[in-house]
Amino acid sequence: MSKNILIFSTAYFPLVGGAEVAVKEITQRLPNWQFDLITARIKPGLKKFERISNINVYRVGFGLGFLDKLCLPIAGYLKAKQLNQKNNYRIIWSVMASQAGVAAAFFKIFHSQKKLLLTLQEGDEEEHLKRYVFGLGFLYKFLIKPWHLLPFRKADAITAISSDLKKRALENGVKVPVKIIPNAVDLEIFRPKEKAAVSDKKIILTVSRLVKKNGIDDLIKAGQYLDFDFKILIAGAGPDESKLKKLAKDLNLEDKVEFLGQIEYRDLPDYYHSADVFVRPSLSEGLGNVFLEALACGTPIVGTPVGGIPDFLIDRETGLFCQVRNPKSIAQKIKEILADESLREKLITNGLALVREKYNWDNIALEMEKIYQKLS
């Protein structure tokens, strides 16, 4: 049985999102398997090759950002062809049906004996792909969607991190088994800690890329409806940063909203511990790793009933749902958590129990290994 696996991922560390964390956490728990990974270089300072944990990372492109991603289907395929001559992979693993997924599908087409595992980690709705053709539906149908569906068509097995993404796969007509294997939390890093002191100023935290889908503008607008001393901490970076800063200024909330920038992964628990409530009013969500991290740190959560969030957020049991695109609803739920101590303690207790039972990386890695073994 071959234990060499070739991973295709559009981005990888030090560029970090939920998918990248998942790959790292799973692979480092499976020392008996060998992993190579092909990704877009994206930034010029990143090395063309380096070993990260127990993965050999090969970056293709010139560090030209989005252009590297566009070229990844061809450049990634050619790199895979080269690496396969040496390592003769049995399994190729595509993380998301993105540009890297198309590269994996190309490789599968020309190496039909290989087994292709597709893992769905997408945080955006499929409609978001129309941005590549100026939002025009007819162009999307003919120029983008066939490439997007190629990894679905060529996959021998599919895993999805949420029931919503499993539904998307089935709606796209897949004929192979689709198993839900969620992302999880490193419980050694993310764990509860006693609050140092109770403060009158309440800390509202979000950890998010600063993009439209995460609803950060709605969180800032919610500040207008909070009638107590508070600070909204926004950890993350992204293309909407200047727009969001202007919004805070226009609403006279400049002194109430603090943009922290990108926070190192291992420093995140300190921010969860400092927060009285974690909020991300998402418009779409594959699963929402940051919610699980907050729960693991004993921080109550507020989220929207979209995407994969309902898989773990049970209203008034493990968190509170706010309405989508409704700042008043967000403010109301924040107030409720802060005002009702018994509800707050219930959410914290239930959230911790849920994460420890269902969202433990050790268990998730074992589930993934079972998939590898079936494909080998």
C-alpha positions in Angstrom: 0.0 0.0 0.0 1.5 3.3 -1.1 1.6 5.9 1.6 2.7 8.8 -0.6 0.0 11.5 -0.9 0.2 14.6 -3.2 -1.8 17.5 -1.9 -3.1 20.4 -4.1 -4.0 23.6 -2.2 -4.3 27.0 -3.8 -2.7 28.6 -0.7 -0.6 27.3 2.2 1.3 28.5 5.2 2.3 31.2 6.0 -0.9 32.2 4.2 -3.4 30.9 6.7 -7.1 30.1 6.6 -9.3 27.3 7.8 -8.3 25.0 5.0 -4.6 25.5 5.5 -4.9 24.9 9.3 -6.8 21.7 8.6 -4.2 20.3 6.2 -1.4 21.0 8.7 -3.3 19.6 11.7 -4.3 16.4 10.0 -1.0 15.6 8.3 1.1 16.2 11.4 -1.0 13.6 13.2 -0.3 11.0 10.6 3.5 10.4 10.7 3.4 7.1 8.8 2.2 8.9 5.7 4.4 11.0 3.3 3.0 14.3 2.1 4.0 16.6 -0.7 2.0 19.7 -1.4 1.7 21.9 -4.5 0.5 25.5 -4.1 0.6 28.9 -5.7 3.5 31.0 -4.6 1.4 34.2 -4.4 4.0 36.3 -2.6 7.6 36.9 -4.0 9.2 36.4 -0.6 8.0 32.8 -0.2 10.4 30.0 -1.1 9.8 27.7 -4.1 10.4 24.8 -1.7 10.4 24.3 2.0 9.4 21.6 4.5 6.7 22.7 6.9 6.0 20.3 9.7 6.0 16.9 7.8 4.9 18.3 4.4 7.2 19.1 1.5 5.8 22.3 0.1 6.4 23.2 -3.6 5.3 26.6 -4.7 4.7 27.4 -8.4 4.5 30.9 -9.9 6.4 34.1 -9.5 4.8 35.6 -6.4 2.3 37.6 -8.4 -0.7 37.1 -6.3 -3.9 36.4 -8.1 -2.0 35.8 -11.4 -0.2 32.9 -9.8 -3.6 31.4 -8.8 -4.9 31.8 -12.3 -1.9 29.9 -13.7 -2.0 27.2 -11.0 -4.1 24.7 -13.0 -1.4 24.3 -15.6 1.7 25.1 -13.5 0.4 22.8 -10.7 -0.3 20.0 -13.1 3.2 20.2 -14.6 4.8 20.2 -11.2 2.7 17.2 -10.2 3.8 15.3 -13.3 7.4 16.0 -12.4 7.1 14.9 -8.8 5.1 11.8 -9.7 8.0 10.5 -11.7 10.0 10.2 -8.5 7.3 9.4 -5.9 4.6 7.5 -7.9 1.7 8.8 -5.8 -1.3 6.5 -5.3 -3.5 9.3 -3.8 -3.9 12.9 -4.8 -5.8 15.1 -2.4 -7.4 18.4 -3.5 -8.2 20.9 -0.8 -11.3 22.7 -2.2 -12.6 22.8 -5.7 -10.5 25.9 -6.5 -7.7 26.5 -9.0 -5.7 23.8 -7.2 -8.6 21.5 -7.6 -8.5 22.0 -11.4 -4.8 21.1 -11.4 -5.6 17.9 -9.4 -8.4 17.1 -11.9 -6.0 17.6 -14.9 -3.5 15.3 -13.2 -6.3 12.7 -12.7 -7.3 12.9 -16.3 -3.8 12.0 -17.5 -3.1 9.5 -14.7 -6.5 7.7 -14.4 -5.1 5.0 -12.1 -4.5 7.6 -9.3 -7.3 8.1 -6.7 -8.5 11.7 -6.3 -9.8 12.8 -2.9 -11.6 16.1 -2.9 -12.2 18.0 0.4 -14.7 20.8 0.3 -13.7 23.7 2.6 -15.3 26.6 0.7 -16.4 29.5 2.8 -18.0 31.4 -0.1 -21.2 30.6 -1.9 -20.8 29.2 -5.4 -22.3 32.4 -6.8 -19.2 34.2 -5.6 -17.3 32.7 -8.5 -19.2 35.0 -10.9 -16.8 37.8 -9.8 -14.3 36.3 -12.3 -16.7 37.3 -15.2 -17.9 40.6 -13.8 -21.0 39.0 -12.2 -22.4 37.9 -15.6 -24.4 34.7 -15.2 -24.2 33.5 -18.8 -20.4 34.0 -18.9 -20.1 32.1 -15.6 -22.1 29.2 -17.0 -19.9 28.8 -20.0 -16.4 30.0 -18.9 -16.2 29.3 -15.1 -18.6 26.6 -14.0 -17.3 23.8 -16.2 -13.8 24.2 -14.6 -15.2 24.5 -11.1 -17.2 21.3 -11.5 -14.2 19.4 -13.0 -12.8 18.3 -9.6 -16.3 17.1 -8.6 -16.5 15.0 -11.8 -13.1 13.4 -11.4 -13.1 12.7 -7.7 -13.1 9.1 -6.4 -14.2 10.2 -2.9 -15.3 13.5 -1.4 -15.2 14.8 2.1 -17.0 18.0 3.2 -16.5 20.0 6.4 -20.2 20.7 6.9 -23.6 19.4 5.9 -24.1 22.5 3.8 -21.1 21.7 1.7 -22.2 18.1 1.3 -25.5 19.3 0.0 -23.6 21.5 -2.5 -21.7 18.5 -3.7 -24.8 16.5 -4.2 -26.5 19.3 -6.0 -23.6 19.4 -8.4 -24.4 15.8 -9.4 -21.5 13.9 -7.8 -21.8 10.1 -8.0 -19.2 9.2 -5.4 -19.7 9.0 -1.6 -19.6 12.3 0.3 -18.6 12.0 3.9 -18.8 14.9 6.4 -15.5 15.3 8.3 -15.4 18.7 9.9 -12.5 20.8 10.8 -11.5 20.9 14.4 -9.6 22.8 17.1 -6.2 22.2 18.7 -7.3 21.8 22.2 -3.8 22.2 23.6 -3.7 25.7 22.2 -7.3 26.8 22.5 -8.6 26.1 26.0 -10.4 28.0 28.7 -8.5 30.4 31.0 -9.7 32.2 34.1 -10.4 35.9 33.4 -7.8 38.1 35.1 -10.4 40.7 36.2 -13.9 41.8 35.5 -14.1 45.1 33.6 -16.9 47.5 33.0 -15.8 47.8 29.4 -17.1 44.8 27.5 -14.9 43.3 24.7 -16.6 42.2 21.6 -14.3 40.2 19.4 -14.3 39.0 15.8 -11.5 37.1 14.0 -12.2 37.4 10.3 -10.7 38.1 6.9 -11.9 41.6 6.1 -14.1 40.7 3.2 -17.8 41.1 2.5 -18.9 37.6 3.3 -17.9 37.9 7.0 -20.3 40.7 7.7 -17.9 42.9 9.6 -19.7 46.0 8.4 -22.9 44.8 10.1 -20.9 44.2 13.4 -19.6 47.8 13.3 -23.1 49.1 12.6 -24.3 47.1 15.6 -22.2 49.4 17.8 -24.8 52.2 17.2 -27.3 50.1 19.2 -25.1 49.3 22.2 -25.8 51.4 25.3 -22.9 50.4 27.5 -19.1 50.8 27.5 -17.7 48.5 24.9 -14.8 47.9 22.5 -15.1 46.0 19.2 -11.8 44.2 18.4 -11.4 43.1 14.8 -8.5 40.7 14.3 -7.7 40.1 10.6 -6.7 41.7 7.4 -8.2 41.9 4.0 -9.2 44.1 1.0 -12.2 45.8 2.9 -10.0 47.2 5.7 -10.0 50.9 4.5 -13.7 50.7 3.8 -14.5 49.4 7.2 -12.3 52.0 9.0 -14.2 54.7 7.1 -17.5 53.2 8.2 -16.4 53.2 11.8 -15.4 56.9 11.5 -18.6 57.9 9.7 -20.6 56.3 12.5 -18.6 58.1 15.1 -17.4 54.8 16.5 -13.7 55.3 15.7 -12.8 55.1 19.4 -15.0 52.0 19.9 -13.6 49.9 17.1 -10.0 48.7 17.0 -8.4 47.0 14.0 -5.8 44.7 15.3 -4.5 43.5 11.9 -3.4 39.9 11.2 -2.8 38.0 14.5 -0.3 35.1 14.8 -2.2 31.8 15.1 -0.7 30.9 18.5 -1.5 34.4 19.9 -5.2 34.1 19.1 -6.2 32.4 22.4 -5.2 35.5 24.3 -7.7 37.5 22.4 -10.5 34.9 22.8 -9.8 34.9 26.6 -10.0 38.7 26.8 -13.4 38.8 25.0 -16.8 38.8 26.7 -18.4 37.6 23.4 -17.3 36.5 20.0 -19.4 37.6 17.0 -19.1 36.9 13.3 -22.4 37.8 11.4 -21.4 35.9 8.3 -23.2 36.0 5.0 -21.8 32.6 4.0 -19.6 30.1 5.8 -18.1 26.7 5.0 -18.0 25.8 8.7 -16.3 28.6 10.7 -13.2 27.4 12.5 -13.0 30.7 14.5 -16.3 29.9 16.2 -14.9 26.6 17.3 -11.8 28.2 18.6 -13.8 30.7 20.6 -16.0 27.9 22.1 -12.8 26.0 23.0 -11.6 29.0 24.9 -14.8 29.4 26.8 -16.0 32.4 24.9 -19.8 32.6 24.1 -20.6 33.1 20.4 -23.1 34.9 18.2 -23.4 33.9 14.6 -25.9 33.7 11.6 -27.8 30.6 10.5 -25.9 30.3 7.2 -23.7 27.6 5.6 -22.1 25.2 8.1 -22.7 27.3 11.2 -25.9 25.4 12.2 -23.8 22.2 12.4 -22.4 23.4 15.7 -24.4 26.5 16.8 -27.7 25.4 18.3 -29.6 28.5 19.3 -29.7 29.1 23.0 -27.7 25.9 23.6 -24.2 26.5 22.2 -24.6 30.1 21.0 -27.1 32.7 19.8 -28.3 33.2 16.3 -28.6 36.8 15.0 -30.4 37.7 11.8 -28.4 38.1 8.6 -27.7 41.7 7.6 -29.4 43.0 10.7 -27.2 45.1 13.0 -30.0 45.7 15.5 -30.4 41.9 15.8 -26.6 41.5 16.4 -26.7 44.2 19.1 -29.7 42.5 20.8 -27.9 39.1 21.0 -24.8 40.7 22.4 -26.8 42.4 25.1 -28.6 39.2 25.9 -25.4 37.3 26.5 -23.9 40.0 28.6 -27.1 40.6 30.7 -28.1 37.0 31.4 -25.4 35.2 33.4 -27.2 31.9 33.6 -27.6 31.8 29.8 -24.0 32.8 29.4 -22.7 30.0 31.6 -24.9 27.5 29.8 -23.6 28.5 26.4 -20.0 28.3 27.7 -20.5 24.9 29.3 -22.3 23.4 26.3 -19.9 24.9 23.8 -16.9 23.4 25.5 -18.5 20.0 25.7 -19.4 20.1 22.0 -15.9 21.0 20.8 -14.2 18.4 23.0 -16.6 15.7 21.7 -16.9 16.4 18.0 -14.2 18.9 17.0 -10.9 17.3 18.2 -8.1 17.1 15.6 -6.9 13.7 16.8 -10.3 12.1 15.9 -10.6 14.0 12.7 -7.1 12.8 11.6 -8.1 9.2 12.2 -11.3 9.7 10.1 -9.2 11.1 7.2 -6.7 8.2 7.5 -9.6 5.7 7.0 -10.4 7.5 3.7 -6.7 7.3 2.7 -6.6 3.6 3.5 -9.8 2.9 1.4 -8.2 4.7 -1.6 -4.8 3.1 -1.3 
